[in-house]
């Protein structure tokens, strides 16, 4: 059985074979149908993501999506067509499924315009030597773009460290972002270039040539999260998945296949997380770099003047509340539950609870700063105007060019739930509390790295309103009841507790 590229011209004319899809992707299917009229020939689809299974209506055509437990429903004369960003990985999976490798000699994959261009330029540059170029990209895929996410997180922190230590005197540092003009002026005097990541399919040949010149000839490629843009990298290019956090949530239910062929290395904060990521991401031991995360360096050096810039009142103490996302505007993406529909927040059941909490905070001279997860559907969160409970919007941070890691060091304590920020915050050795009112549903929907999750929480547990009030009063009075547990767990969570993670990443790679 071999993997072949799907020939659009050949299949657009005089081909009556039924088509059976691997992966139900509305993006790839829509793109394919625009270029080749094959919709009526689709007879079924296999997909191992539960929420994609069932009957879908696409373009007026019903497509039944089932799992891989039975492959007898694939007609013998079918063209099996993979709709996936990593067709090689899917092909390997299909080779191991009984009933497919025995019945079919060829499996086909669909190449969208970006993959077409990428393969074309890869062939053009295959004999050219790599250049002193280091490429950066942050955030999820373009379809999940959140303002600011394309120039942030660990990739941004590492980039800024490299600039402060004059790495741009040897390397050209290239960023792939949504809107280059938003960043170009700030770095005009440095050896830094910004390209629009949509240049990958631009009709402007000059712009597209420059984009692929950097992508195909960069010695190092750093990214946080999405790495599909460099899926066809040469063997002598080094791709580093910086990721965005070592947390508590399991990735098994949200990830398909293995990542070992998607990049050469990934960074983690400890040997404990190296073992966990090997399992959850499907990596080899030598791919794990235990260096710590570049953005955690910023915790030790928070920026000044943040209050005025973000409209946060001055106070004796600040408690930051960073809940992870429960619902997004993305189809099928719901984690846990929002029991408190009146507020959209965990624990706080109604606006009256918020008003009471605000009075308590005011009496204690404490400000609660709430920063929602960037993916959180903002429409689910109630609007409020309270003196001591302040909501920082993502757009506020983007406008001021501030990362959450730039200001988290000002927090006297943190309230979170299952977000990786709690593991980051452990480094500061300050009180942490976890809201757990939807732990049961979250366990079912997403799951955790450990079954006995409560024994792995480095802080207090908040299940109801009174628990939150108790924690806030303790913080205000300098009481830290869970410090012993936090410190013991922190020894497992972090192999390093300094601001030298960026340096370690570069040293580990020999840059």
C-alpha positions in Angstrom: 0.0 0.0 0.0 1.4 3.4 -1.0 0.5 7.0 -0.4 -0.2 9.1 -3.5 -1.3 12.7 -4.1 -4.9 13.0 -5.3 -4.8 14.2 -9.0 -7.5 16.9 -9.3 -7.4 17.0 -13.1 -7.7 13.3 -13.5 -10.5 12.9 -11.0 -12.5 15.9 -12.3 -13.1 14.1 -15.6 -14.2 10.5 -16.4 -13.8 9.0 -13.0 -16.8 7.2 -11.5 -15.1 5.5 -8.5 -16.7 6.3 -5.2 -14.7 8.3 -2.7 -14.3 7.4 0.9 -12.9 10.1 3.2 -10.4 9.8 6.0 -11.2 12.7 8.5 -14.2 14.9 8.3 -12.7 18.4 7.7 -15.0 21.0 6.5 -12.1 23.2 5.5 -10.4 20.6 3.4 -13.6 19.3 2.0 -14.8 22.7 1.1 -11.5 23.6 -0.5 -11.5 20.3 -2.5 -15.1 20.7 -3.7 -14.3 24.2 -5.0 -11.5 22.8 -7.1 -13.0 19.4 -8.1 -16.6 18.4 -8.4 -16.6 15.2 -6.4 -19.2 15.7 -3.7 -21.7 13.3 -5.2 -19.1 10.5 -5.3 -18.5 10.6 -1.5 -20.0 7.5 0.1 -18.7 7.7 3.6 -16.0 8.9 6.0 -13.9 7.5 8.9 -12.9 9.8 11.8 -11.8 8.9 15.3 -12.8 12.2 16.9 -16.2 11.5 18.6 -17.9 14.9 18.0 -17.3 14.6 14.3 -19.0 11.3 14.0 -22.6 11.1 12.9 -24.3 12.3 9.8 -23.2 15.6 8.3 -24.9 17.6 5.6 -22.4 19.3 3.4 -23.4 21.2 0.3 -26.8 19.4 0.4 -25.1 16.0 0.4 -25.3 13.7 3.5 -22.0 12.2 4.7 -22.0 9.5 7.3 -19.0 9.6 9.6 -18.1 6.5 11.6 -15.1 5.3 13.7 -12.6 2.7 12.6 -14.1 -0.3 14.5 -15.5 -1.7 11.2 -14.0 -1.1 7.8 -16.3 -3.4 5.8 -18.4 -0.4 4.8 -15.6 0.9 2.6 -16.5 -0.2 -1.0 -13.8 -2.2 -2.7 -13.5 0.1 -5.7 -13.3 3.2 -3.5 -10.7 5.9 -3.7 -9.6 6.4 -0.1 -8.9 10.1 0.3 -7.2 11.6 3.4 -8.2 15.1 4.4 -5.6 16.0 6.9 -2.7 18.4 7.5 -0.4 15.4 8.2 -1.4 12.8 5.6 1.8 10.7 6.3 0.7 10.2 9.9 -2.8 9.1 8.8 -1.4 6.8 6.2 0.8 5.1 8.9 -2.3 4.6 11.0 -4.3 3.2 8.1 -1.5 0.7 7.3 -2.0 -0.8 10.8 -5.8 -1.2 10.5 -6.9 -4.7 9.5 -9.1 -4.7 6.4 -7.6 -1.7 4.7 -4.0 -2.6 3.9 -5.1 -5.9 2.6 -7.8 -4.5 0.3 -6.3 -1.3 -1.2 -3.0 -0.8 -3.0 -3.1 3.0 -2.8 -4.2 5.6 -0.4 -4.6 9.2 -1.6 -4.2 12.6 0.1 -5.6 15.9 -0.8 -3.1 18.8 -1.1 -4.6 22.2 -0.6 -3.0 25.3 -2.2 -0.6 25.8 0.7 0.7 22.3 0.5 0.9 22.5 -3.3 3.1 25.7 -3.0 5.1 24.2 -0.1 6.0 21.1 -2.0 6.9 23.2 -5.1 9.2 25.5 -3.1 10.7 22.7 -1.2 11.8 21.1 -4.4 13.2 24.4 -5.7 15.3 24.9 -2.5 16.3 21.3 -1.9 19.9 21.8 -2.9 20.4 25.2 -1.4 22.4 25.5 1.8 20.5 26.6 4.9 21.1 30.2 6.0 21.5 32.0 9.3 17.7 32.4 9.6 15.7 31.7 12.7 11.9 31.5 12.2 9.2 32.2 14.8 5.5 31.6 14.9 3.1 31.5 17.9 -0.5 30.6 18.5 -2.8 28.1 17.1 -3.7 27.7 13.4 -5.1 30.6 11.4 -8.6 29.4 11.8 -8.3 30.0 15.6 -6.7 33.4 15.4 -7.0 35.5 18.5 -5.6 39.1 18.4 -2.1 39.1 19.8 -1.7 35.3 19.8 0.5 35.4 16.7 3.2 37.4 18.5 3.3 36.1 22.0 3.9 33.3 24.5 7.1 31.3 24.7 8.2 32.2 21.2 7.9 35.9 21.9 9.8 35.6 25.2 12.6 33.7 23.6 12.7 36.2 20.7 13.0 39.2 23.1 15.8 37.4 25.0 17.7 36.8 21.8 17.4 40.5 20.8 18.5 41.6 24.3 21.6 39.4 23.8 22.3 40.5 20.2 21.6 37.2 18.5 20.3 39.2 15.5 23.9 40.2 14.8 24.5 36.7 13.5 20.9 35.5 12.6 18.1 37.1 10.8 15.0 36.7 13.0 11.9 36.1 11.0 8.3 36.2 12.4 5.2 34.8 10.7 2.2 36.9 11.9 -1.2 37.9 10.7 -0.5 41.7 10.2 3.2 42.5 9.9 2.7 46.3 9.9 1.5 46.0 13.5 5.1 45.1 14.6 7.5 46.2 12.0 8.1 49.8 13.3 9.1 48.6 16.8 11.9 46.4 15.4 12.9 48.4 12.4 16.5 49.0 13.6 17.1 45.3 14.2 17.8 42.4 11.9 14.1 41.3 12.2 11.6 40.6 9.4 7.9 40.1 9.6 6.0 38.1 7.0 2.2 37.6 6.8 1.6 33.9 7.3 -1.0 34.1 4.6 1.9 34.8 2.2 2.1 31.0 2.0 -0.7 31.2 -0.7 -0.3 34.8 -1.8 -0.8 35.7 -5.5 2.0 38.2 -5.0 4.9 36.0 -6.3 7.6 38.3 -4.8 6.0 38.1 -1.4 5.5 34.4 -1.7 9.1 33.8 -2.8 10.4 35.7 0.3 8.1 33.8 2.6 9.2 30.4 1.3 12.9 31.4 1.1 12.8 32.0 4.9 10.7 28.9 5.6 12.7 26.5 3.4 16.2 27.8 4.4 15.9 28.6 8.1 18.2 26.7 10.3 15.8 26.8 13.3 12.1 27.1 13.5 10.4 27.9 16.8 6.7 27.8 17.4 4.1 27.5 20.1 1.2 25.1 19.4 0.5 24.9 15.6 3.3 23.5 13.5 1.6 22.5 10.3 3.2 25.4 8.4 6.6 23.6 8.6 5.3 20.0 8.2 7.6 19.4 5.1 10.8 20.7 6.7 14.1 19.4 5.5 16.0 16.8 7.6 18.7 19.4 8.4 16.2 22.0 9.7 15.6 21.9 13.4 11.9 22.5 14.5 11.3 23.2 18.2 7.8 23.0 19.7 7.9 25.5 22.6 4.3 24.7 23.5 2.4 27.0 25.9 2.4 25.3 29.2 2.8 22.2 31.3 -0.5 21.9 33.2 -3.0 19.5 34.7 -5.2 18.7 31.7 -4.8 15.5 29.6 -4.1 15.9 25.9 -5.0 12.4 25.0 -8.6 13.1 24.3 -7.9 16.2 22.1 -4.9 14.9 20.1 -4.8 12.3 17.4 -1.7 10.4 16.4 1.9 10.9 17.3 3.9 14.2 17.2 7.4 12.6 16.9 7.6 13.3 13.2 6.1 16.8 13.4 9.2 18.4 15.1 12.6 17.5 16.4 12.4 18.9 19.9 9.9 20.2 22.5 10.6 22.1 25.7 9.2 21.1 29.1 9.7 22.4 32.7 10.8 19.2 34.4 11.7 15.5 34.1 8.2 14.7 35.3 6.6 16.5 32.5 9.1 15.1 30.0 7.7 11.6 30.8 4.1 12.9 30.6 4.6 14.6 27.3 6.3 11.5 25.8 3.0 9.7 26.5 0.5 12.4 25.7 2.2 13.8 22.5 3.7 10.5 21.3 7.4 11.6 21.5 10.8 9.9 21.9 12.8 10.6 25.0 15.6 12.4 23.1 13.0 14.9 21.8 12.4 16.3 25.2 14.4 19.3 26.3 14.1 20.0 30.1 14.9 23.7 30.1 11.9 25.5 31.5 9.7 27.8 29.5 11.1 31.2 28.2 7.9 33.0 29.3 8.4 31.9 32.9 11.6 34.1 33.0 9.2 37.1 32.9 7.5 36.1 36.2 10.6 37.2 38.1 10.8 40.6 36.3 7.2 42.0 36.0 6.9 45.3 34.2 6.2 48.6 36.0 3.3 50.9 35.4 1.0 48.1 34.4 -1.9 49.5 36.6 -2.2 52.8 34.8 -1.9 51.2 31.4 -4.6 48.6 32.0 -6.9 50.7 34.2 -6.4 48.6 37.3 -6.7 50.5 40.6 -3.8 50.5 43.1 -4.1 48.2 46.0 -2.2 46.6 48.9 -2.5 43.2 47.3 -3.7 41.7 44.0 -5.3 38.3 43.5 -5.3 37.2 39.8 -8.0 34.9 38.7 -7.3 33.1 35.4 -9.9 30.5 34.6 -9.3 28.1 31.7 -11.8 28.1 28.9 -15.1 26.2 29.2 -16.8 27.1 25.9 -15.5 28.6 22.7 -17.1 29.7 19.4 -15.4 26.8 17.8 -17.7 23.9 16.8 -17.6 21.0 19.2 -15.2 22.6 21.6 -16.8 22.5 25.1 -14.9 21.5 28.2 -16.4 21.1 31.6 -19.5 23.0 32.3 -20.7 26.5 33.1 -23.1 25.8 35.9 -23.5 29.5 36.7 -25.2 30.8 33.6 -26.0 34.0 35.3 -22.4 35.1 35.5 -20.5 32.7 33.1 -17.9 32.3 35.8 -17.1 29.3 38.1 -18.2 29.5 41.8 -20.1 32.9 41.4 -23.7 31.8 40.9 -25.2 35.3 40.4 -24.4 39.0 40.2 -25.3 39.3 43.9 -22.4 37.0 44.7 -20.1 39.3 42.8 -21.4 42.4 44.6 -20.9 40.7 48.0 -17.4 39.6 47.0 -16.5 43.1 45.8 -17.4 44.5 49.2 -15.2 42.0 51.0 -12.3 42.7 48.7 -12.8 46.5 49.2 -12.7 46.1 53.0 -9.5 44.1 52.7 -7.9 46.6 50.2 -7.5 43.7 47.7 -8.1 43.9 44.0 -9.2 40.8 42.1 -7.9 40.9 38.5 -9.8 38.5 36.2 -8.2 37.6 32.9 -10.2 35.2 30.8 -8.6 32.6 28.6 -8.2 33.9 25.0 -10.4 31.2 23.6 -13.3 31.7 26.1 -16.5 32.8 24.4 -16.8 36.3 25.8 -20.6 36.3 25.2 -21.0 33.9 28.1 -19.5 36.3 30.7 -21.8 38.8 32.4 -20.8 42.5 32.2 -20.0 44.2 35.6 -18.8 47.5 36.9 -17.3 46.9 40.3 -14.5 48.7 42.2 -12.4 45.8 43.3 -13.1 43.1 40.7 -11.5 44.2 37.4 -11.7 42.3 34.1 -8.7 42.6 31.8 -9.8 41.9 28.2 -7.4 40.3 25.7 -7.7 43.4 23.5 -6.5 45.6 26.5 -3.3 43.6 26.6 -2.9 43.6 22.9 -3.3 47.4 22.8 -0.6 47.9 25.4 1.6 45.1 24.0 1.6 43.3 27.3 1.8 39.6 27.9 0.0 38.1 30.9 3.5 36.8 32.0 4.7 40.4 32.0 2.3 41.2 34.9 1.6 38.0 36.7 4.6 38.6 39.0 2.6 41.4 40.6 0.0 38.9 41.9 0.1 38.2 45.6 -1.9 35.0 44.9 -3.5 33.2 42.0 -6.9 31.6 41.5 -7.1 29.1 38.6 -8.6 25.7 37.9 -6.9 23.4 35.4 -4.9 25.9 33.5 -1.1 25.5 33.1 -0.7 29.0 34.5 -1.0 27.6 38.0 2.1 25.4 37.4 4.0 28.5 36.1 2.9 30.5 39.2 4.3 27.9 41.6 7.8 29.3 40.8 6.9 32.4 42.7 6.0 30.4 45.9 2.8 32.3 46.6 -0.7 31.1 47.5 -2.7 29.4 44.8 -6.4 28.2 44.9 -8.3 26.0 42.4 -12.0 26.3 41.6 -13.3 22.8 41.3 -17.1 23.1 40.9 -17.1 21.4 37.5 -14.4 18.9 38.2 -16.6 15.9 37.5 -17.8 17.1 34.1 -14.3 18.3 33.2 -12.9 14.9 34.0 -15.4 13.3 31.6 -15.0 15.9 28.8 -11.3 16.5 28.8 -9.6 14.5 31.6 -6.5 15.1 33.6 -2.9 13.9 33.6 -3.5 12.2 37.0 -6.6 10.3 38.1 -6.2 11.5 41.7 -6.0 15.1 40.5 -6.7 16.7 43.9 -3.5 15.3 45.3 -1.6 17.1 42.5 -3.1 20.5 43.1 -0.5 22.8 44.6 -3.0 24.9 46.6 -6.3 25.4 48.3 -9.6 23.9 46.8 -12.6 26.1 46.1 -15.9 24.4 45.6 -18.3 27.0 46.7 -18.6 30.8 47.4 -17.6 30.5 51.0 -14.3 28.7 50.1 -13.4 31.6 47.9 -14.1 34.2 50.6 -12.0 32.2 53.0 -9.0 32.0 50.6 -9.2 35.8 49.9 -9.2 36.6 53.6 -6.2 34.3 54.2 -4.3 36.0 51.4 -5.1 39.5 52.7 -3.8 38.4 56.2 -0.7 36.7 55.0 -1.9 33.2 55.7 -0.5 30.5 53.4 -2.0 27.2 54.6 -1.0 25.1 51.6 2.7 26.2 51.3 4.1 22.9 52.3 2.1 20.9 49.7 2.9 23.5 47.0 6.6 23.5 47.7 6.8 19.7 47.6 4.9 19.5 44.3 6.9 22.4 42.8 10.1 20.3 43.2 8.4 17.8 40.8 6.9 20.4 38.5 10.0 22.4 38.0 13.6 21.4 37.6 14.7 25.0 37.7 13.5 28.0 39.6 15.3 30.9 38.1 14.9 33.3 35.1 17.4 31.5 32.8 15.0 29.3 30.8 15.6 31.2 27.5 19.4 30.8 27.9 19.0 27.0 28.6 16.8 26.5 25.5 19.4 28.1 23.2 22.3 26.3 24.9 20.5 23.0 24.5 20.2 23.6 20.8 23.7 24.8 20.4 22.6 28.2 19.1 
